[in-house]
Amino acid sequence: MASTSLRKKTVKDLTIEEFKNLIQRSIAEDIEAWKSTFEILADKYLMKQIIGAEKARLEGADLDYIPWEKVRAKG
């Protein structure tokens, strides 16, 4: 079944198979997000950069980090 048809249904309108597929996709997305998080947390160099940037942000050192709004505007 196409995912567009699932978006139009409420949970009570789903068949058991559609509901299982919906749950499996949701779990798969969560697992991917957690994998990415763990990869970042395991990278000592990247974490050092993130912590340094957060410290600079809290101290108001504008030259040491780029605010998300500016990064998003460039995208």
mmCIF file of the N, C-alpha and C atoms, coordinates in Angstrom:
data_MODEL
# 
_entry.id   MODEL 
# 
loop_
_atom_site.group_PDB 
_atom_site.id 
_atom_site.type_symbol 
_atom_site.label_atom_id 
_atom_site.label_alt_id 
_atom_site.label_comp_id 
_atom_site.label_asym_id 
_atom_site.label_entity_id 
_atom_site.label_seq_id 
_atom_site.pdbx_PDB_ins_code 
_atom_site.Cartn_x 
_atom_site.Cartn_y 
_atom_site.Cartn_z 
_atom_site.occupancy 
_atom_site.B_iso_or_equiv 
_atom_site.pdbx_formal_charge 
_atom_site.auth_seq_id 
_atom_site.auth_comp_id 
_atom_site.auth_asym_id 
_atom_site.auth_atom_id 
_atom_site.pdbx_PDB_model_num 
ATOM 1   N N  . MET A 1 1  ? 0.851  -1.187 0.000  1.00 0.00 ? 1  MET A N  1 
ATOM 2   C CA . MET A 1 1  ? 0.000  0.000  0.000  1.00 0.00 ? 1  MET A CA 1 
ATOM 3   C C  . MET A 1 1  ? 0.886  1.236  0.000  1.00 0.00 ? 1  MET A C  1 
ATOM 4   N N  . ALA A 1 2  ? 0.523  2.254  -0.722 1.00 0.00 ? 2  ALA A N  1 
ATOM 5   C CA . ALA A 1 2  ? 1.303  3.485  -0.823 1.00 0.00 ? 2  ALA A CA 1 
ATOM 6   C C  . ALA A 1 2  ? 1.237  4.261  0.480  1.00 0.00 ? 2  ALA A C  1 
ATOM 7   N N  . SER A 1 3  ? 2.343  4.937  0.807  1.00 0.00 ? 3  SER A N  1 
ATOM 8   C CA . SER A 1 3  ? 2.385  5.674  2.059  1.00 0.00 ? 3  SER A CA 1 
ATOM 9   C C  . SER A 1 3  ? 1.434  6.858  2.075  1.00 0.00 ? 3  SER A C  1 
ATOM 10  N N  . THR A 1 4  ? 1.079  7.390  0.896  1.00 0.00 ? 4  THR A N  1 
ATOM 11  C CA . THR A 1 4  ? 0.136  8.508  0.863  1.00 0.00 ? 4  THR A CA 1 
ATOM 12  C C  . THR A 1 4  ? -1.237 8.084  1.368  1.00 0.00 ? 4  THR A C  1 
ATOM 13  N N  . SER A 1 5  ? -1.629 6.843  1.074  1.00 0.00 ? 5  SER A N  1 
ATOM 14  C CA . SER A 1 5  ? -2.926 6.395  1.552  1.00 0.00 ? 5  SER A CA 1 
ATOM 15  C C  . SER A 1 5  ? -2.913 6.196  3.069  1.00 0.00 ? 5  SER A C  1 
ATOM 16  N N  . LEU A 1 6  ? -1.751 5.865  3.636  1.00 0.00 ? 6  LEU A N  1 
ATOM 17  C CA . LEU A 1 6  ? -1.665 5.710  5.088  1.00 0.00 ? 6  LEU A CA 1 
ATOM 18  C C  . LEU A 1 6  ? -1.823 7.052  5.795  1.00 0.00 ? 6  LEU A C  1 
ATOM 19  N N  . ARG A 1 7  ? -1.355 8.114  5.204  1.00 0.00 ? 7  ARG A N  1 
ATOM 20  C CA . ARG A 1 7  ? -1.450 9.426  5.829  1.00 0.00 ? 7  ARG A CA 1 
ATOM 21  C C  . ARG A 1 7  ? -2.898 9.904  5.943  1.00 0.00 ? 7  ARG A C  1 
ATOM 22  N N  . LYS A 1 8  ? -3.764 9.405  5.093  1.00 0.00 ? 8  LYS A N  1 
ATOM 23  C CA . LYS A 1 8  ? -5.149 9.860  5.083  1.00 0.00 ? 8  LYS A CA 1 
ATOM 24  C C  . LYS A 1 8  ? -6.021 9.064  6.060  1.00 0.00 ? 8  LYS A C  1 
ATOM 25  N N  . LYS A 1 9  ? -5.491 7.964  6.565  1.00 0.00 ? 9  LYS A N  1 
ATOM 26  C CA . LYS A 1 9  ? -6.261 7.116  7.451  1.00 0.00 ? 9  LYS A CA 1 
ATOM 27  C C  . LYS A 1 9  ? -5.931 7.438  8.904  1.00 0.00 ? 9  LYS A C  1 
ATOM 28  N N  . THR A 1 10 ? -6.894 7.178  9.769  1.00 0.00 ? 10 THR A N  1 
ATOM 29  C CA . THR A 1 10 ? -6.604 7.245  11.198 1.00 0.00 ? 10 THR A CA 1 
ATOM 30  C C  . THR A 1 10 ? -6.143 5.854  11.628 1.00 0.00 ? 10 THR A C  1 
ATOM 31  N N  . VAL A 1 11 ? -5.600 5.741  12.796 1.00 0.00 ? 11 VAL A N  1 
ATOM 32  C CA . VAL A 1 11 ? -5.095 4.457  13.269 1.00 0.00 ? 11 VAL A CA 1 
ATOM 33  C C  . VAL A 1 11 ? -6.200 3.406  13.287 1.00 0.00 ? 11 VAL A C  1 
ATOM 34  N N  . LYS A 1 12 ? -7.382 3.800  13.677 1.00 0.00 ? 12 LYS A N  1 
ATOM 35  C CA . LYS A 1 12 ? -8.471 2.809  13.759 1.00 0.00 ? 12 LYS A CA 1 
ATOM 36  C C  . LYS A 1 12 ? -8.890 2.289  12.381 1.00 0.00 ? 12 LYS A C  1 
ATOM 37  N N  . ASP A 1 13 ? -8.528 3.028  11.305 1.00 0.00 ? 13 ASP A N  1 
ATOM 38  C CA . ASP A 1 13 ? -8.879 2.597  9.949  1.00 0.00 ? 13 ASP A CA 1 
ATOM 39  C C  . ASP A 1 13 ? -7.829 1.692  9.309  1.00 0.00 ? 13 ASP A C  1 
ATOM 40  N N  . LEU A 1 14 ? -6.658 1.544  9.952  1.00 0.00 ? 14 LEU A N  1 
ATOM 41  C CA . LEU A 1 14 ? -5.579 0.739  9.388  1.00 0.00 ? 14 LEU A CA 1 
ATOM 42  C C  . LEU A 1 14 ? -5.834 -0.744 9.589  1.00 0.00 ? 14 LEU A C  1 
ATOM 43  N N  . THR A 1 15 ? -5.394 -1.527 8.618  1.00 0.00 ? 15 THR A N  1 
ATOM 44  C CA . THR A 1 15 ? -5.415 -2.976 8.798  1.00 0.00 ? 15 THR A CA 1 
ATOM 45  C C  . THR A 1 15 ? -4.255 -3.328 9.727  1.00 0.00 ? 15 THR A C  1 
ATOM 46  N N  . ILE A 1 16 ? -4.232 -4.541 10.200 1.00 0.00 ? 16 ILE A N  1 
ATOM 47  C CA . ILE A 1 16 ? -3.143 -4.997 11.068 1.00 0.00 ? 16 ILE A CA 1 
ATOM 48  C C  . ILE A 1 16 ? -1.807 -4.870 10.334 1.00 0.00 ? 16 ILE A C  1 
ATOM 49  N N  . GLU A 1 17 ? -1.760 -5.276 9.082  1.00 0.00 ? 17 GLU A N  1 
ATOM 50  C CA . GLU A 1 17 ? -0.510 -5.202 8.304  1.00 0.00 ? 17 GLU A CA 1 
ATOM 51  C C  . GLU A 1 17 ? -0.072 -3.761 8.096  1.00 0.00 ? 17 GLU A C  1 
ATOM 52  N N  . GLU A 1 18 ? -1.002 -2.868 7.792  1.00 0.00 ? 18 GLU A N  1 
ATOM 53  C CA . GLU A 1 18 ? -0.654 -1.450 7.625  1.00 0.00 ? 18 GLU A CA 1 
ATOM 54  C C  . GLU A 1 18 ? -0.119 -0.877 8.932  1.00 0.00 ? 18 GLU A C  1 
ATOM 55  N N  . PHE A 1 19 ? -0.741 -1.252 10.035 1.00 0.00 ? 19 PHE A N  1 
ATOM 56  C CA . PHE A 1 19 ? -0.305 -0.765 11.340 1.00 0.00 ? 19 PHE A CA 1 
ATOM 57  C C  . PHE A 1 19 ? 1.089  -1.294 11.675 1.00 0.00 ? 19 PHE A C  1 
ATOM 58  N N  . LYS A 1 20 ? 1.335  -2.583 11.408 1.00 0.00 ? 20 LYS A N  1 
ATOM 59  C CA . LYS A 1 20 ? 2.660  -3.158 11.630 1.00 0.00 ? 20 LYS A CA 1 
ATOM 60  C C  . LYS A 1 20 ? 3.717  -2.429 10.807 1.00 0.00 ? 20 LYS A C  1 
ATOM 61  N N  . ASN A 1 21 ? 3.411  -2.176 9.534  1.00 0.00 ? 21 ASN A N  1 
ATOM 62  C CA . ASN A 1 21 ? 4.356  -1.470 8.660  1.00 0.00 ? 21 ASN A CA 1 
ATOM 63  C C  . ASN A 1 21 ? 4.631  -0.055 9.166  1.00 0.00 ? 21 ASN A C  1 
ATOM 64  N N  . LEU A 1 22 ? 3.601  0.608  9.624  1.00 0.00 ? 22 LEU A N  1 
ATOM 65  C CA . LEU A 1 22 ? 3.751  1.954  10.164 1.00 0.00 ? 22 LEU A CA 1 
ATOM 66  C C  . LEU A 1 22 ? 4.662  1.952  11.388 1.00 0.00 ? 22 LEU A C  1 
ATOM 67  N N  . ILE A 1 23 ? 4.446  1.014  12.282 1.00 0.00 ? 23 ILE A N  1 
ATOM 68  C CA . ILE A 1 23 ? 5.266  0.897  13.486 1.00 0.00 ? 23 ILE A CA 1 
ATOM 69  C C  . ILE A 1 23 ? 6.708  0.551  13.119 1.00 0.00 ? 23 ILE A C  1 
ATOM 70  N N  . GLN A 1 24 ? 6.900  -0.379 12.195 1.00 0.00 ? 24 GLN A N  1 
ATOM 71  C CA . GLN A 1 24 ? 8.246  -0.777 11.786 1.00 0.00 ? 24 GLN A CA 1 
ATOM 72  C C  . GLN A 1 24 ? 9.007  0.386  11.167 1.00 0.00 ? 24 GLN A C  1 
ATOM 73  N N  . ARG A 1 25 ? 8.351  1.167  10.334 1.00 0.00 ? 25 ARG A N  1 
ATOM 74  C CA . ARG A 1 25 ? 9.007  2.341  9.726  1.00 0.00 ? 25 ARG A CA 1 
ATOM 75  C C  . ARG A 1 25 ? 9.380  3.359  10.792 1.00 0.00 ? 25 ARG A C  1 
ATOM 76  N N  . SER A 1 26 ? 8.489  3.568  11.727 1.00 0.00 ? 26 SER A N  1 
ATOM 77  C CA . SER A 1 26 ? 8.743  4.522  12.800 1.00 0.00 ? 26 SER A CA 1 
ATOM 78  C C  . SER A 1 26 ? 9.937  4.085  13.643 1.00 0.00 ? 26 SER A C  1 
ATOM 79  N N  . ILE A 1 27 ? 9.987  2.818  13.983 1.00 0.00 ? 27 ILE A N  1 
ATOM 80  C CA . ILE A 1 27 ? 11.106 2.290  14.769 1.00 0.00 ? 27 ILE A CA 1 
ATOM 81  C C  . ILE A 1 27 ? 12.403 2.388  13.975 1.00 0.00 ? 27 ILE A C  1 
ATOM 82  N N  . ALA A 1 28 ? 12.369 2.066  12.692 1.00 0.00 ? 28 ALA A N  1 
ATOM 83  C CA . ALA A 1 28 ? 13.567 2.147  11.849 1.00 0.00 ? 28 ALA A CA 1 
ATOM 84  C C  . ALA A 1 28 ? 14.101 3.577  11.799 1.00 0.00 ? 28 ALA A C  1 
ATOM 85  N N  . GLU A 1 29 ? 13.214 4.549  11.699 1.00 0.00 ? 29 GLU A N  1 
ATOM 86  C CA . GLU A 1 29 ? 13.637 5.955  11.687 1.00 0.00 ? 29 GLU A CA 1 
ATOM 87  C C  . GLU A 1 29 ? 14.273 6.333  13.016 1.00 0.00 ? 29 GLU A C  1 
ATOM 88  N N  . ASP A 1 30 ? 13.689 5.873  14.120 1.00 0.00 ? 30 ASP A N  1 
ATOM 89  C CA . ASP A 1 30 ? 14.242 6.160  15.444 1.00 0.00 ? 30 ASP A CA 1 
ATOM 90  C C  . ASP A 1 30 ? 15.626 5.529  15.597 1.00 0.00 ? 30 ASP A C  1 
ATOM 91  N N  . ILE A 1 31 ? 15.777 4.309  15.127 1.00 0.00 ? 31 ILE A N  1 
ATOM 92  C CA . ILE A 1 31 ? 17.065 3.618  15.226 1.00 0.00 ? 31 ILE A CA 1 
ATOM 93  C C  . ILE A 1 31 ? 18.131 4.378  14.448 1.00 0.00 ? 31 ILE A C  1 
ATOM 94  N N  . GLU A 1 32 ? 17.799 4.840  13.249 1.00 0.00 ? 32 GLU A N  1 
ATOM 95  C CA . GLU A 1 32 ? 18.767 5.607  12.451 1.00 0.00 ? 32 GLU A CA 1 
ATOM 96  C C  . GLU A 1 32 ? 19.165 6.892  13.153 1.00 0.00 ? 32 GLU A C  1 
ATOM 97  N N  . ALA A 1 33 ? 18.212 7.563  13.756 1.00 0.00 ? 33 ALA A N  1 
ATOM 98  C CA . ALA A 1 33 ? 18.508 8.802  14.477 1.00 0.00 ? 33 ALA A CA 1 
ATOM 99  C C  . ALA A 1 33 ? 19.427 8.523  15.661 1.00 0.00 ? 33 ALA A C  1 
ATOM 100 N N  . TRP A 1 34 ? 19.168 7.442  16.395 1.00 0.00 ? 34 TRP A N  1 
ATOM 101 C CA . TRP A 1 34 ? 20.025 7.097  17.532 1.00 0.00 ? 34 TRP A CA 1 
ATOM 102 C C  . TRP A 1 34 ? 21.417 6.693  17.072 1.00 0.00 ? 34 TRP A C  1 
ATOM 103 N N  . LYS A 1 35 ? 21.512 5.972  15.957 1.00 0.00 ? 35 LYS A N  1 
ATOM 104 C CA . LYS A 1 35 ? 22.830 5.602  15.423 1.00 0.00 ? 35 LYS A CA 1 
ATOM 105 C C  . LYS A 1 35 ? 23.649 6.850  15.126 1.00 0.00 ? 35 LYS A C  1 
ATOM 106 N N  . SER A 1 36 ? 23.019 7.829  14.499 1.00 0.00 ? 36 SER A N  1 
ATOM 107 C CA . SER A 1 36 ? 23.708 9.081  14.185 1.00 0.00 ? 36 SER A CA 1 
ATOM 108 C C  . SER A 1 36 ? 24.158 9.784  15.459 1.00 0.00 ? 36 SER A C  1 
ATOM 109 N N  . THR A 1 37 ? 23.293 9.802  16.446 1.00 0.00 ? 37 THR A N  1 
ATOM 110 C CA . THR A 1 37 ? 23.634 10.430 17.723 1.00 0.00 ? 37 THR A CA 1 
ATOM 111 C C  . THR A 1 37 ? 24.829 9.735  18.362 1.00 0.00 ? 37 THR A C  1 
ATOM 112 N N  . PHE A 1 38 ? 24.813 8.406  18.381 1.00 0.00 ? 38 PHE A N  1 
ATOM 113 C CA . PHE A 1 38 ? 25.915 7.659  18.992 1.00 0.00 ? 38 PHE A CA 1 
ATOM 114 C C  . PHE A 1 38 ? 27.220 7.865  18.221 1.00 0.00 ? 38 PHE A C  1 
ATOM 115 N N  . GLU A 1 39 ? 27.143 7.965  16.894 1.00 0.00 ? 39 GLU A N  1 
ATOM 116 C CA . GLU A 1 39 ? 28.342 8.207  16.101 1.00 0.00 ? 39 GLU A CA 1 
ATOM 117 C C  . GLU A 1 39 ? 28.964 9.559  16.464 1.00 0.00 ? 39 GLU A C  1 
ATOM 118 N N  . ILE A 1 40 ? 28.128 10.556 16.643 1.00 0.00 ? 40 ILE A N  1 
ATOM 119 C CA . ILE A 1 40 ? 28.629 11.881 17.030 1.00 0.00 ? 40 ILE A CA 1 
ATOM 120 C C  . ILE A 1 40 ? 29.232 11.828 18.425 1.00 0.00 ? 40 ILE A C  1 
ATOM 121 N N  . LEU A 1 41 ? 28.525 11.209 19.359 1.00 0.00 ? 41 LEU A N  1 
ATOM 122 C CA . LEU A 1 41 ? 29.009 11.126 20.739 1.00 0.00 ? 41 LEU A CA 1 
ATOM 123 C C  . LEU A 1 41 ? 30.317 10.333 20.841 1.00 0.00 ? 41 LEU A C  1 
ATOM 124 N N  . ALA A 1 42 ? 30.532 9.375  19.958 1.00 0.00 ? 42 ALA A N  1 
ATOM 125 C CA . ALA A 1 42 ? 31.736 8.552  19.984 1.00 0.00 ? 42 ALA A CA 1 
ATOM 126 C C  . ALA A 1 42 ? 32.938 9.252  19.349 1.00 0.00 ? 42 ALA A C  1 
ATOM 127 N N  . ASP A 1 43 ? 32.694 10.300 18.586 1.00 0.00 ? 43 ASP A N  1 
ATOM 128 C CA . ASP A 1 43 ? 33.779 11.022 17.908 1.00 0.00 ? 43 ASP A CA 1 
ATOM 129 C C  . ASP A 1 43 ? 34.328 12.084 18.863 1.00 0.00 ? 43 ASP A C  1 
ATOM 130 N N  . LYS A 1 44 ? 35.454 11.782 19.494 1.00 0.00 ? 44 LYS A N  1 
ATOM 131 C CA . LYS A 1 44 ? 36.016 12.679 20.510 1.00 0.00 ? 44 LYS A CA 1 
ATOM 132 C C  . LYS A 1 44 ? 36.367 14.047 19.933 1.00 0.00 ? 44 LYS A C  1 
ATOM 133 N N  . TYR A 1 45 ? 36.900 14.077 18.726 1.00 0.00 ? 45 TYR A N  1 
ATOM 134 C CA . TYR A 1 45 ? 37.271 15.356 18.107 1.00 0.00 ? 45 TYR A CA 1 
ATOM 135 C C  . TYR A 1 45 ? 36.028 16.212 17.856 1.00 0.00 ? 45 TYR A C  1 
ATOM 136 N N  . LEU A 1 46 ? 35.001 15.599 17.300 1.00 0.00 ? 46 LEU A N  1 
ATOM 137 C CA . LEU A 1 46 ? 33.762 16.329 17.019 1.00 0.00 ? 46 LEU A CA 1 
ATOM 138 C C  . LEU A 1 46 ? 33.106 16.809 18.312 1.00 0.00 ? 46 LEU A C  1 
ATOM 139 N N  . MET A 1 47 ? 33.087 15.961 19.336 1.00 0.00 ? 47 MET A N  1 
ATOM 140 C CA . MET A 1 47 ? 32.498 16.371 20.610 1.00 0.00 ? 47 MET A CA 1 
ATOM 141 C C  . MET A 1 47 ? 33.273 17.534 21.234 1.00 0.00 ? 47 MET A C  1 
ATOM 142 N N  . LYS A 1 48 ? 34.594 17.515 21.086 1.00 0.00 ? 48 LYS A N  1 
ATOM 143 C CA . LYS A 1 48 ? 35.406 18.616 21.592 1.00 0.00 ? 48 LYS A CA 1 
ATOM 144 C C  . LYS A 1 48 ? 35.025 19.921 20.883 1.00 0.00 ? 48 LYS A C  1 
ATOM 145 N N  . GLN A 1 49 ? 34.800 19.837 19.574 1.00 0.00 ? 49 GLN A N  1 
ATOM 146 C CA . GLN A 1 49 ? 34.370 21.016 18.814 1.00 0.00 ? 49 GLN A CA 1 
ATOM 147 C C  . GLN A 1 49 ? 32.989 21.492 19.261 1.00 0.00 ? 49 GLN A C  1 
ATOM 148 N N  . ILE A 1 50 ? 32.069 20.577 19.441 1.00 0.00 ? 50 ILE A N  1 
ATOM 149 C CA . ILE A 1 50 ? 30.709 20.932 19.851 1.00 0.00 ? 50 ILE A CA 1 
ATOM 150 C C  . ILE A 1 50 ? 30.720 21.574 21.232 1.00 0.00 ? 50 ILE A C  1 
ATOM 151 N N  . ILE A 1 51 ? 31.453 20.975 22.154 1.00 0.00 ? 51 ILE A N  1 
ATOM 152 C CA . ILE A 1 51 ? 31.525 21.531 23.514 1.00 0.00 ? 51 ILE A CA 1 
ATOM 153 C C  . ILE A 1 51 ? 32.173 22.907 23.489 1.00 0.00 ? 51 ILE A C  1 
ATOM 154 N N  . GLY A 1 52 ? 33.235 23.064 22.695 1.00 0.00 ? 52 GLY A N  1 
ATOM 155 C CA . GLY A 1 52 ? 33.893 24.365 22.570 1.00 0.00 ? 52 GLY A CA 1 
ATOM 156 C C  . GLY A 1 52 ? 32.969 25.417 21.987 1.00 0.00 ? 52 GLY A C  1 
ATOM 157 N N  . ALA A 1 53 ? 32.211 25.045 20.981 1.00 0.00 ? 53 ALA A N  1 
ATOM 158 C CA . ALA A 1 53 ? 31.275 25.985 20.363 1.00 0.00 ? 53 ALA A CA 1 
ATOM 159 C C  . ALA A 1 53 ? 30.159 26.372 21.333 1.00 0.00 ? 53 ALA A C  1 
ATOM 160 N N  . GLU A 1 54 ? 29.673 25.413 22.096 1.00 0.00 ? 54 GLU A N  1 
ATOM 161 C CA . GLU A 1 54 ? 28.625 25.708 23.078 1.00 0.00 ? 54 GLU A CA 1 
ATOM 162 C C  . GLU A 1 54 ? 29.155 26.636 24.165 1.00 0.00 ? 54 GLU A C  1 
ATOM 163 N N  . LYS A 1 55 ? 30.387 26.377 24.595 1.00 0.00 ? 55 LYS A N  1 
ATOM 164 C CA . LYS A 1 55 ? 31.003 27.240 25.605 1.00 0.00 ? 55 LYS A CA 1 
ATOM 165 C C  . LYS A 1 55 ? 31.164 28.661 25.049 1.00 0.00 ? 55 LYS A C  1 
ATOM 166 N N  . ALA A 1 56 ? 31.622 28.774 23.811 1.00 0.00 ? 56 ALA A N  1 
ATOM 167 C CA . ALA A 1 56 ? 31.779 30.092 23.182 1.00 0.00 ? 56 ALA A CA 1 
ATOM 168 C C  . ALA A 1 56 ? 30.433 30.796 23.061 1.00 0.00 ? 56 ALA A C  1 
ATOM 169 N N  . ARG A 1 57 ? 29.396 30.036 22.705 1.00 0.00 ? 57 ARG A N  1 
ATOM 170 C CA . ARG A 1 57 ? 28.057 30.629 22.576 1.00 0.00 ? 57 ARG A CA 1 
ATOM 171 C C  . ARG A 1 57 ? 27.580 31.173 23.917 1.00 0.00 ? 57 ARG A C  1 
ATOM 172 N N  . LEU A 1 58 ? 27.769 30.382 24.961 1.00 0.00 ? 58 LEU A N  1 
ATOM 173 C CA . LEU A 1 58 ? 27.327 30.807 26.289 1.00 0.00 ? 58 LEU A CA 1 
ATOM 174 C C  . LEU A 1 58 ? 28.107 32.022 26.790 1.00 0.00 ? 58 LEU A C  1 
ATOM 175 N N  . GLU A 1 59 ? 29.359 32.112 26.381 1.00 0.00 ? 59 GLU A N  1 
ATOM 176 C CA . GLU A 1 59 ? 30.191 33.243 26.793 1.00 0.00 ? 59 GLU A CA 1 
ATOM 177 C C  . GLU A 1 59 ? 30.019 34.448 25.872 1.00 0.00 ? 59 GLU A C  1 
ATOM 178 N N  . GLY A 1 60 ? 29.270 34.266 24.800 1.00 0.00 ? 60 GLY A N  1 
ATOM 179 C CA . GLY A 1 60 ? 29.010 35.375 23.880 1.00 0.00 ? 60 GLY A CA 1 
ATOM 180 C C  . GLY A 1 60 ? 30.136 35.647 22.907 1.00 0.00 ? 60 GLY A C  1 
ATOM 181 N N  . ALA A 1 61 ? 31.015 34.689 22.690 1.00 0.00 ? 61 ALA A N  1 
ATOM 182 C CA . ALA A 1 61 ? 32.122 34.858 21.746 1.00 0.00 ? 61 ALA A CA 1 
ATOM 183 C C  . ALA A 1 61 ? 31.623 34.575 20.325 1.00 0.00 ? 61 ALA A C  1 
ATOM 184 N N  . ASP A 1 62 ? 31.073 35.583 19.703 1.00 0.00 ? 62 ASP A N  1 
ATOM 185 C CA . ASP A 1 62 ? 30.436 35.421 18.387 1.00 0.00 ? 62 ASP A CA 1 
ATOM 186 C C  . ASP A 1 62 ? 31.369 34.906 17.298 1.00 0.00 ? 62 ASP A C  1 
ATOM 187 N N  . LEU A 1 63 ? 32.650 35.136 17.413 1.00 0.00 ? 63 LEU A N  1 
ATOM 188 C CA . LEU A 1 63 ? 33.567 34.714 16.364 1.00 0.00 ? 63 LEU A CA 1 
ATOM 189 C C  . LEU A 1 63 ? 33.872 33.224 16.414 1.00 0.00 ? 63 LEU A C  1 
ATOM 190 N N  . ASP A 1 64 ? 33.583 32.567 17.525 1.00 0.00 ? 64 ASP A N  1 
ATOM 191 C CA . ASP A 1 64 ? 33.924 31.164 17.693 1.00 0.00 ? 64 ASP A CA 1 
ATOM 192 C C  . ASP A 1 64 ? 32.826 30.188 17.272 1.00 0.00 ? 64 ASP A C  1 
ATOM 193 N N  . TYR A 1 65 ? 31.687 30.687 16.911 1.00 0.00 ? 65 TYR A N  1 
ATOM 194 C CA . TYR A 1 65 ? 30.615 29.802 16.466 1.00 0.00 ? 65 TYR A CA 1 
ATOM 195 C C  . TYR A 1 65 ? 29.718 30.560 15.490 1.00 0.00 ? 65 TYR A C  1 
ATOM 196 N N  . ILE A 1 66 ? 28.956 29.807 14.702 1.00 0.00 ? 66 ILE A N  1 
ATOM 197 C CA . ILE A 1 66 ? 28.011 30.396 13.758 1.00 0.00 ? 66 ILE A CA 1 
ATOM 198 C C  . ILE A 1 66 ? 26.612 30.040 14.239 1.00 0.00 ? 66 ILE A C  1 
ATOM 199 N N  . PRO A 1 67 ? 25.766 31.035 14.519 1.00 0.00 ? 67 PRO A N  1 
ATOM 200 C CA . PRO A 1 67 ? 24.398 30.732 14.965 1.00 0.00 ? 67 PRO A CA 1 
ATOM 201 C C  . PRO A 1 67 ? 23.628 29.939 13.896 1.00 0.00 ? 67 PRO A C  1 
ATOM 202 N N  . TRP A 1 68 ? 22.758 29.058 14.357 1.00 0.00 ? 68 TRP A N  1 
ATOM 203 C CA . TRP A 1 68 ? 21.984 28.210 13.449 1.00 0.00 ? 68 TRP A CA 1 
ATOM 204 C C  . TRP A 1 68 ? 21.209 29.038 12.419 1.00 0.00 ? 68 TRP A C  1 
ATOM 205 N N  . GLU A 1 69 ? 20.703 30.177 12.802 1.00 0.00 ? 69 GLU A N  1 
ATOM 206 C CA . GLU A 1 69 ? 19.928 31.008 11.876 1.00 0.00 ? 69 GLU A CA 1 
ATOM 207 C C  . GLU A 1 69 ? 20.776 31.406 10.671 1.00 0.00 ? 69 GLU A C  1 
ATOM 208 N N  . LYS A 1 70 ? 22.045 31.712 10.883 1.00 0.00 ? 70 LYS A N  1 
ATOM 209 C CA . LYS A 1 70 ? 22.936 32.076 9.778  1.00 0.00 ? 70 LYS A CA 1 
ATOM 210 C C  . LYS A 1 70 ? 23.263 30.877 8.913  1.00 0.00 ? 70 LYS A C  1 
ATOM 211 N N  . VAL A 1 71 ? 23.479 29.733 9.539  1.00 0.00 ? 71 VAL A N  1 
ATOM 212 C CA . VAL A 1 71 ? 23.772 28.510 8.788  1.00 0.00 ? 71 VAL A CA 1 
ATOM 213 C C  . VAL A 1 71 ? 22.574 28.137 7.920  1.00 0.00 ? 71 VAL A C  1 
ATOM 214 N N  . ARG A 1 72 ? 21.401 28.211 8.502  1.00 0.00 ? 72 ARG A N  1 
ATOM 215 C CA . ARG A 1 72 ? 20.169 27.852 7.779  1.00 0.00 ? 72 ARG A CA 1 
ATOM 216 C C  . ARG A 1 72 ? 19.926 28.824 6.633  1.00 0.00 ? 72 ARG A C  1 
ATOM 217 N N  . ALA A 1 73 ? 20.217 30.109 6.832  1.00 0.00 ? 73 ALA A N  1 
ATOM 218 C CA . ALA A 1 73 ? 20.006 31.114 5.788  1.00 0.00 ? 73 ALA A CA 1 
ATOM 219 C C  . ALA A 1 73 ? 20.941 30.885 4.599  1.00 0.00 ? 73 ALA A C  1 
ATOM 220 N N  . LYS A 1 74 ? 22.129 30.371 4.854  1.00 0.00 ? 74 LYS A N  1 
ATOM 221 C CA . LYS A 1 74 ? 23.081 30.093 3.767  1.00 0.00 ? 74 LYS A CA 1 
ATOM 222 C C  . LYS A 1 74 ? 22.713 28.863 2.976  1.00 0.00 ? 74 LYS A C  1 
ATOM 223 N N  . GLY A 1 75 ? 21.969 27.938 3.624  1.00 0.00 ? 75 GLY A N  1 
ATOM 224 C CA . GLY A 1 75 ? 21.630 26.647 3.014  1.00 0.00 ? 75 GLY A CA 1 
ATOM 225 C C  . GLY A 1 75 ? 20.808 26.794 1.820  1.00 0.00 ? 75 GLY A C  1 
# 
